[in-house]
C-alpha cells in the first residue's frame, strides 16, 4: 500500500532480460572502444616505436580539440627523427597550438630540420612566428642556403628596361640580375622582393646618371654594379644582396641632343615673337612719323596760304614796293628752276650713260 491508500501493480523484471540489456550495453561500449582503438592504434604504435612521446589519451583528445592527429604525429616523428628535440624543446602541445593558430606545422618542422643541417641559428618560436606571418619558412631557409636570382625589372610585370641618361645626354637601357639570400632575422617585418627591385633600379639609374659618358658605362658595367652594391640597399628588407650583375645594356636615343634641339626651337620661336613685336612697333612708329610729316606739311600749306595776305598787307601799308615784289617773284622763279634742274639731273646722267 502507498501513502495515498491506493495499491499499484508492481511489474516483475525477468533476470534474463536485465542480463541481455546489460550485455548489449557492454557490447556497444566494446564496439565503440574497438572503433576508437582501431582509429588511433596505428598512430599510437608509430609514436611508441619512434619515441614521439604522444599518449593514446592525447591522440583521442586531439579529435575533440579539432586537431588532425595524423599531422601532429607525422610532424612530431619528423622532429624526433631529425634530431630537433635534442636542440629545441619541441612538444606535442606546441605543435597543436601552432596548428590551431592556422600554421603549417609540417612545413615549419621541415624548415627547422633544413636549418639545423645548414647550421642556421633559428628556433621553434622564430620559425612559428615567420610561418604565422604568412611567409614560407621552408623556402626562406632554402633561399638562405641557395641564393636566388631576381630580375630587375621584373619580367612578369613589365617588358621594359631601366632607362637612364648619362651626363653626355645619351640614353642607356639596362637590365640587371640581383642575387639575394634570405635574412632570417629580418624576415618578419622585412620588405619583399618588390622593394629590392625598386631600390636596385633606382640605384642603377642614379649611377648611370652620375657617369660622365655613356662610353664609360659600356666599357665598365661592373663599376655600376659596385656603386649600387655599396649603397646598402638591403636595409630593412628580408634579403641580403650577394651581387648585382648588369645583364644587358643597350644605347638608346640622344636625349641631350633632342633636348637641345627642342630648346633651340623654343628659343627661335621666342626670338621670332620678339622680332614680330619689334617689327610691329617699328611700323607703328613709321605710321606716327608719316602722320607727323603730313601734319607738318599741312602747317606749311597753311603758312604758304598766309603769304599772299601778308604781301597784300605789305602793299597796303607801303612796306613793300612793286620792284621789291618783282624781285621776289624772280627769286622764286629762279628757285623753282634750280629745283627742277636738280630733280632732272640724275635722269639725264643715267640717260647719257646708257647711250
C-alpha positions in Angstrom: 0.0 0.0 0.0 1.2 3.5 -0.8 0.6 6.5 1.4 -2.5 7.6 -0.6 -4.1 4.3 0.1 -4.1 3.1 -3.5 -2.5 -0.2 -4.4 -0.4 0.0 -7.6 0.6 -3.1 -9.6 4.3 -4.0 -9.4 6.0 -5.2 -12.6 8.3 -8.0 -12.1 11.6 -7.8 -14.1 12.9 -11.0 -15.5 16.5 -11.5 -14.6 17.3 -12.9 -18.0 16.1 -9.7 -19.7 18.3 -7.5 -17.5 21.3 -9.6 -18.3 20.6 -9.2 -22.0 20.3 -5.4 -21.7 23.5 -5.2 -19.8 25.2 -7.4 -22.3 24.0 -5.2 -25.2 25.2 -2.1 -23.5 28.6 -3.7 -22.7 28.8 -4.9 -26.3 28.1 -1.5 -27.8 30.7 0.1 -25.5 33.2 -2.6 -26.6 32.4 -1.8 -30.2 32.9 1.9 -29.6 36.2 1.2 -27.8 37.3 -1.0 -30.7 36.5 1.7 -33.2 38.4 4.3 -31.3 41.2 1.9 -30.6 41.4 0.9 -34.3 41.4 4.5 -35.4 44.2 5.7 -33.1 46.1 2.4 -32.7 48.3 2.8 -35.7 49.2 6.4 -34.7 49.9 5.3 -31.1 52.1 2.5 -32.3 54.1 4.9 -34.5 54.5 7.2 -31.5 55.8 4.4 -29.4 58.2 3.0 -32.0 59.6 6.4 -32.8 59.7 7.8 -29.3 57.4 10.7 -30.2 56.0 10.7 -26.7 52.3 11.2 -27.5 50.0 9.2 -25.4 46.8 7.4 -26.5 44.7 9.8 -24.5 46.3 12.8 -26.1 45.5 11.3 -29.6 41.9 10.9 -28.6 41.7 14.5 -27.2 43.1 15.9 -30.4 39.9 15.0 -32.2 37.8 16.8 -29.6 40.1 19.8 -29.9 39.6 19.8 -33.7 43.2 18.9 -34.4 44.3 16.5 -37.1 46.2 13.9 -35.1 47.9 12.4 -38.1 49.5 15.7 -39.0 50.7 16.2 -35.4 52.1 12.7 -35.2 53.9 12.9 -38.5 55.3 16.3 -37.6 56.5 15.0 -34.2 58.0 11.9 -35.8 59.9 14.2 -38.2 61.1 16.3 -35.4 62.4 13.3 -33.4 64.0 11.6 -36.3 65.5 14.8 -37.5 67.1 15.4 -34.1 65.2 18.6 -33.4 64.2 17.5 -29.9 67.8 17.4 -28.9 68.3 21.1 -29.9 64.8 22.6 -29.3 62.3 21.8 -26.6 59.5 20.9 -29.1 56.5 19.3 -27.6 53.2 18.0 -29.0 51.4 20.8 -27.2 53.4 23.4 -29.2 52.6 21.6 -32.4 48.9 21.6 -31.6 48.9 25.3 -30.6 50.6 26.2 -33.9 48.0 24.0 -35.8 45.1 25.7 -34.1 46.6 29.1 -34.9 46.4 28.3 -38.6 50.1 27.4 -39.1 51.6 24.9 -41.4 53.2 22.5 -38.9 54.9 20.1 -41.2 56.4 23.0 -43.2 57.9 24.5 -40.0 59.4 21.2 -38.9 61.0 20.7 -42.4 62.4 24.2 -42.3 63.9 23.6 -38.8 65.5 20.4 -40.0 66.9 22.1 -43.1 68.2 25.0 -40.9 69.8 22.6 -38.5 71.6 20.8 -41.3 72.8 24.1 -42.7 73.8 25.4 -39.3 71.4 28.3 -39.4 70.6 29.7 -36.0 66.7 29.6 -35.7 64.4 28.2 -33.0 60.9 27.0 -32.9 59.4 30.3 -31.8 61.0 32.3 -34.6 60.1 29.7 -37.2 56.5 29.6 -36.0 56.2 33.4 -36.0 57.5 33.6 -39.6 55.0 30.9 -40.7 52.1 32.7 -39.0 53.2 36.0 -40.6 52.4 34.4 -44.0 56.0 33.8 -45.1 57.1 30.4 -46.5 59.7 29.5 -43.9 60.9 26.4 -45.8 61.5 28.5 -48.9 63.2 31.1 -46.8 65.6 28.6 -45.3 66.3 27.1 -48.8 67.0 30.6 -50.2 69.3 31.3 -47.3 71.3 28.2 -48.2 71.0 28.5 -52.0 70.7 32.2 -53.1 68.2 33.0 -55.8 68.3 35.4 -58.7 65.8 38.3 -59.1 65.5 40.0 -62.5 65.4 43.8 -62.4 63.0 45.0 -63.8 60.6 42.1 -63.1 59.8 40.5 -66.5 56.4 39.2 -65.1 55.2 42.8 -64.6 56.9 44.7 -67.4 58.9 44.0 -70.6 60.8 47.3 -70.3 64.2 48.2 -69.2 65.9 50.5 -66.7 66.2 53.7 -68.8 68.8 56.2 -67.6 70.6 59.2 -69.2 74.4 59.7 -68.8 75.9 63.1 -68.3 76.6 63.5 -72.0 72.9 63.1 -72.8 73.0 59.5 -74.2 70.2 57.2 -73.0 71.1 53.7 -71.8 68.7 50.9 -71.4 69.9 48.3 -68.8 68.7 45.0 -67.3 70.2 43.6 -64.1 70.1 40.4 -62.1 70.3 40.6 -58.4 71.4 37.6 -56.4 69.9 37.6 -52.9 70.0 35.4 -49.8 67.2 35.4 -47.2 67.9 37.2 -43.9 66.1 35.1 -41.4 66.4 37.7 -38.6 64.6 40.3 -40.7 62.1 38.0 -42.4 59.3 39.2 -40.1 58.6 42.8 -41.0 61.2 43.0 -43.7 60.5 44.3 -47.2 59.9 41.8 -50.0 61.3 41.3 -53.5 59.4 44.3 -54.9 61.4 46.7 -52.6 64.7 45.1 -53.7 63.8 45.5 -57.4 62.7 49.1 -56.9 65.9 50.0 -54.9 68.2 48.4 -57.3 66.5 50.0 -60.3 66.8 53.4 -58.6 70.5 52.8 -57.8 71.3 51.8 -61.4 69.6 54.9 -62.8 71.3 57.1 -60.3 74.7 55.5 -61.0 74.4 55.9 -64.8 73.2 59.5 -64.4 76.3 60.4 -62.5 78.6 58.9 -65.1 80.3 61.4 -67.4 79.9 59.5 -70.6 77.9 56.5 -71.8 81.1 55.0 -73.2 82.5 54.6 -69.7 79.4 52.6 -68.7 79.7 50.4 -71.7 83.4 49.8 -71.1 83.0 49.1 -67.3 79.5 48.0 -66.4 80.9 46.3 -63.2 81.6 49.8 -61.9 77.8 50.5 -61.9 77.3 47.2 -60.0 79.9 48.1 -57.4 78.4 51.5 -56.9 74.9 50.2 -56.4 76.1 47.3 -54.2 77.8 49.7 -51.8 74.7 51.8 -51.2 73.3 49.3 -48.6 70.0 48.7 -50.5 69.1 45.6 -48.4 68.4 47.7 -45.3 65.1 46.8 -43.6 64.4 44.1 -46.1 64.1 40.3 -45.8 67.1 39.7 -48.1 70.8 40.2 -48.2 72.1 41.2 -51.6 75.0 39.0 -52.6 75.8 40.5 -56.0 74.3 42.8 -58.7 75.2 41.9 -62.2 74.4 44.0 -65.3 72.9 41.5 -67.8 72.4 43.8 -70.8 73.0 47.4 -71.8 71.6 49.0 -75.0 72.2 52.5 -76.3 69.0 54.5 -76.7 68.3 57.9 -78.0 70.4 61.0 -77.8 68.2 62.7 -75.2 70.7 65.6 -74.7 70.7 66.5 -78.4 66.9 66.2 -78.6 66.5 68.5 -75.6 69.0 71.0 -77.1 67.1 70.9 -80.4 63.8 71.5 -78.6 65.4 74.3 -76.6 66.8 75.9 -79.7 63.4 75.6 -81.4 61.8 77.2 -78.4 64.4 80.0 -78.4 63.8 80.6 -82.1 60.1 80.9 -81.6 60.7 83.4 -78.7 63.1 85.3 -80.9 60.6 85.4 -83.8 57.9 86.6 -81.4 60.2 89.3 -80.2 61.2 90.3 -83.8 57.5 90.5 -84.7 56.9 92.6 -81.7 59.8 95.0 -82.7 58.6 95.0 -86.3 55.1 95.9 -85.2 56.5 98.6 -83.0 58.6 100.0 -85.9 55.6 100.0 -88.2 53.7 101.9 -85.6 56.5 104.5 -85.2 56.7 104.8 -89.0 53.0 105.5 -89.2 53.4 108.0 -86.5 56.2 109.7 -88.4 54.1 109.7 -91.6 51.3 111.3 -89.7 53.7 113.8 -88.2 55.1 114.7 -91.7 51.6 115.1 -93.0 50.8 117.3 -90.1 53.9 119.5 -90.8 53.0 119.7 -94.5 49.6 120.9 -93.6 51.2 123.5 -91.4 53.4 124.5 -94.4 50.4 124.8 -96.7 48.6 126.9 -94.1 51.7 129.0 -93.8 52.0 129.4 -97.6 48.3 130.4 -97.8 49.1 133.3 -95.4 51.9 134.6 -97.8 49.5 136.4 -100.3 47.7 138.0 -97.4 50.9 139.2 -95.9 52.1 140.6 -99.3 48.8 142.3 -99.8 49.0 143.9 -96.3 52.6 144.9 -97.1 51.4 146.7 -100.3 48.6 148.3 -98.4 50.8 149.5 -95.7 53.6 150.6 -98.1 56.2 148.4 -96.6 56.6 146.5 -100.0 57.1 148.2 -103.3 56.4 147.0 -106.8 60.1 146.5 -107.6 60.6 144.5 -104.5 57.6 142.3 -105.4 59.0 141.6 -108.8 62.4 140.9 -107.4 60.8 138.4 -105.0 59.0 136.8 -108.0 62.3 136.5 -109.8 63.9 134.8 -106.8 61.1 132.3 -106.5 61.2 131.6 -110.3 64.9 131.1 -110.1 64.5 128.8 -107.1 61.9 126.7 -108.9 64.2 126.4 -112.0 67.1 125.2 -109.8 64.8 122.7 -108.1 63.6 121.3 -111.5 67.2 121.1 -112.8 68.3 119.3 -109.6 65.5 116.8 -109.9 66.2 116.1 -113.6 70.0 115.7 -113.2 70.1 112.0 -112.2 67.8 111.1 -115.1 70.0 113.0 -117.6 73.1 111.4 -116.3 71.6 107.9 -116.4 70.4 108.6 -119.9 73.8 109.7 -121.1 75.4 106.6 -119.5 73.0 104.3 -121.3 73.8 105.9 -124.6 
